[in-house]
Amino acid sequence: MTLTIPTLLTLFRILLIPVLVVVFYLPYGWTNFATAAIFVLGASTDWLDGWIARRYSMYSAFGAFLDPVADKLTVAFALLLVVERHDTAWMALLSAIIIGREITISALREWMAQVGAHGLVKVATLGKIKTIVQMVAITCLLYEVDLLGLPIFLIGEWLLAVAAALTLWSGWDYLRAAWPAMQQKG
């Protein structure tokens, strides 16, 4: 198997997860900035690997499998860290909605591929908007301190609520698209 540049970037994103966790727990005042920066670096490589793959036709089956796994792992671990530090019912609920939807849609995509209807559950524009809002929200929540008088954590919390709403909406769209195939007798 040849590893393409996009796949190497995806692997790098996965390797950033333990770094994110370790830096998050370091006992220094700058760790919130570093944790947010590491998360932004990972999110940037997600965009970059997709751009390189499309621009230079560097697609691989392994990369197509690994990219969404890396995305979901990164988001899940980052949300777990946020809930660890801010263990409120609200934060746990928003995180559970996002992580639960990711697991559900992953299972749905896998099942749709098995029944030969994978084209019905492709990523839509709404899912991309959800991802952007979610990434900005998580960055704000990891950074968490006010910046230039702006309440960064509060902004992140509201954006996470918007991301959770978009998550439910896009998840509903996926389920609705897949519903005819789910109704067929197996």
C-alpha positions in Angstrom: 0.0 0.0 0.0 1.3 3.4 -1.0 0.6 6.2 1.5 -0.5 9.4 -0.2 0.2 12.9 1.2 -3.5 13.2 2.2 -3.4 9.8 4.0 -0.2 10.9 5.8 -1.9 14.1 6.9 -4.8 12.0 8.2 -2.5 9.8 10.1 -0.8 12.9 11.5 -4.2 14.1 12.7 -4.7 10.8 14.5 -1.3 11.1 16.1 -2.2 14.6 17.3 -5.0 13.1 19.6 -2.7 11.8 22.3 -0.7 15.1 22.1 -3.9 17.0 22.5 -4.8 15.0 25.6 -1.4 15.3 27.2 -1.1 19.0 26.6 -4.6 19.5 28.0 -3.6 18.0 31.3 -0.3 19.8 31.7 -0.2 22.1 34.8 0.7 25.3 33.0 -1.2 28.5 32.2 -0.6 28.3 28.5 -2.1 24.8 28.0 -5.5 26.2 26.9 -3.8 28.1 24.1 -1.7 25.1 23.1 -4.6 22.7 23.2 -6.7 24.9 21.1 -3.8 25.4 18.7 -3.3 21.6 18.4 -7.0 21.2 17.7 -6.9 23.9 15.0 -3.8 22.2 13.5 -5.7 18.9 13.3 -8.8 20.6 11.8 -6.5 22.4 9.2 -5.0 19.1 8.2 -8.5 17.7 7.7 -9.2 20.5 5.2 -5.7 20.3 3.6 -5.8 16.5 3.0 -9.2 16.8 1.3 -8.0 19.7 -0.9 -4.8 17.9 -1.9 -6.7 14.7 -2.6 -9.2 16.5 -4.9 -6.6 18.9 -6.5 -4.0 16.2 -7.3 -6.3 13.2 -7.6 -4.5 11.5 -4.7 -7.3 9.2 -3.6 -6.9 5.8 -1.9 -9.4 3.4 -0.4 -7.4 3.5 2.9 -7.5 7.3 2.9 -11.2 7.3 2.2 -11.7 4.9 5.2 -9.3 6.7 7.5 -10.3 10.3 7.0 -13.8 10.1 8.6 -12.4 7.9 11.4 -9.8 10.6 12.2 -12.4 13.3 12.2 -14.7 11.4 14.6 -11.9 10.4 16.9 -10.6 14.0 17.1 -14.0 15.5 17.8 -14.9 12.8 20.3 -11.7 13.2 22.3 -11.9 17.0 22.2 -15.4 16.9 23.5 -14.5 14.5 26.2 -11.8 16.9 27.3 -14.2 19.8 27.3 -16.8 17.8 29.4 -14.0 16.7 31.7 -13.2 20.4 32.5 -16.8 21.7 32.4 -18.9 18.8 33.7 -22.3 20.3 33.4 -25.4 18.5 32.2 -25.7 21.0 29.3 -22.2 20.4 28.0 -22.5 16.6 28.4 -25.9 16.6 26.5 -24.5 18.7 23.6 -21.4 16.4 23.4 -23.5 13.3 23.6 -25.7 14.5 20.7 -22.7 15.2 18.5 -20.9 12.0 19.4 -24.1 9.9 19.2 -24.9 11.3 15.8 -21.4 10.5 14.5 -21.7 6.9 15.6 -25.2 6.5 14.2 -24.3 8.0 10.8 -21.1 5.9 10.6 -23.1 2.8 11.2 -25.8 3.9 8.7 -23.1 4.5 6.0 -21.6 1.1 6.7 -25.0 -0.6 6.5 -25.9 1.4 3.3 -22.7 0.3 1.7 -23.4 -3.3 2.5 -26.8 -3.1 0.9 -25.4 -1.4 -2.2 -27.1 2.0 -1.5 -24.1 4.0 -0.2 -24.8 6.8 -2.7 -27.9 7.8 -0.7 -25.9 9.0 2.4 -23.2 11.3 0.9 -21.9 14.3 2.8 -24.2 17.3 2.1 -23.6 21.0 2.5 -25.4 21.1 5.8 -22.9 18.5 7.2 -20.0 20.7 6.1 -21.6 23.8 7.8 -22.1 21.7 10.9 -18.5 20.6 10.8 -17.2 24.2 10.6 -19.4 25.4 13.4 -18.4 22.4 15.5 -14.7 23.0 14.9 -14.9 26.7 15.8 -17.0 25.8 18.9 -14.6 23.2 20.1 -11.6 25.6 19.6 -13.3 28.2 21.7 -14.2 25.7 24.4 -10.6 24.4 24.5 -9.2 28.0 24.6 -11.9 29.0 27.1 -10.5 32.3 28.4 -11.8 35.8 27.3 -9.9 37.3 24.4 -10.0 41.1 23.7 -13.1 41.3 25.9 -14.9 38.6 24.1 -16.3 35.7 26.2 -14.7 33.0 24.2 -16.0 30.1 26.3 -19.6 31.4 26.2 -19.3 31.9 22.4 -18.0 28.3 22.1 -20.9 27.0 24.3 -23.5 28.7 22.1 -21.7 27.6 18.9 -21.7 24.0 20.3 -25.5 24.3 20.8 -25.8 25.4 17.2 -23.6 22.6 16.1 -25.7 20.1 18.1 -28.8 21.4 16.4 -27.2 21.2 13.0 -26.0 17.7 13.9 -29.6 16.6 14.6 -30.8 18.3 11.4 -28.2 16.7 9.2 -28.6 13.4 11.0 -32.3 13.5 10.2 -31.5 14.3 6.6 -29.3 11.2 6.4 -31.9 9.0 8.0 -34.6 10.3 5.7 -32.5 9.7 2.6 -31.7 6.1 3.8 -35.3 5.4 5.0 -36.5 3.8 1.7 -33.6 1.3 1.7 -34.3 0.6 5.4 -37.9 -0.2 4.6 -37.0 -3.0 2.1 -37.3 -6.5 3.3 -33.9 -8.1 3.8 
